[in-house]
Amino acid sequence: MKPANELLEKIVLGEIEGKNRAIHAYDGMAWKIRTGFLTLLFGGWAILLKGIVDATKTSPGAYATLVWGLLLFSVGFAFGAWVIDRSYVRRKFRVILALDRLTDEIRGCSGDYLKIPPELLKVAGDSADMPYDSKGYRQAAMAELVVYLVPLAILLAAVVLVVR
């Protein structure tokens, strides 16, 4: 094997390792955002409702403006968390697709690593021109909707039932 090809082989193997670490880091960040969102959302509501019950023995309807305000805040909070989450999921799938392409190129190069396109050896997650749309991405996007929309729908239903 030529020295240049050996060096390129080490670079390619390092890139595979780096892409695998990036995938796990992006996934970890997305789940931290999701669990943080759910914890803060339901924790905030629990504190507010406990405060209302402890402060007065009147019905929760007496605090309708406060409850509707917190619901509106919760919608904004969910939207912000969803946008950040979506960013990390897109980055994750850019890396996954780049790793898939890199793996395909390695199989097809027959040991001649000079045939591998240089764009596959760059940071994929931060590159907006790299594709991310795939079946896995669309499934992850559905999971995002469940995480961010279902709790809001439950809260909205609870607020409507209690405040009316």
HELIX and SHEET records of a PDB file:
HELIX    1   1 PRO A    3  ALA A   55  1                                  53    
HELIX    2   2 PRO A   60  TYR A   63  5                                   4    
HELIX    3   3 ALA A   64  GLY A  108  1                                  45    
HELIX    4   4 TYR A  113  LYS A  115  5                                   3    
HELIX    5   5 PRO A  118  LEU A  121  5                                   4    
HELIX    6   6 LYS A  135  VAL A  163  1                                  29    
END                                                                             
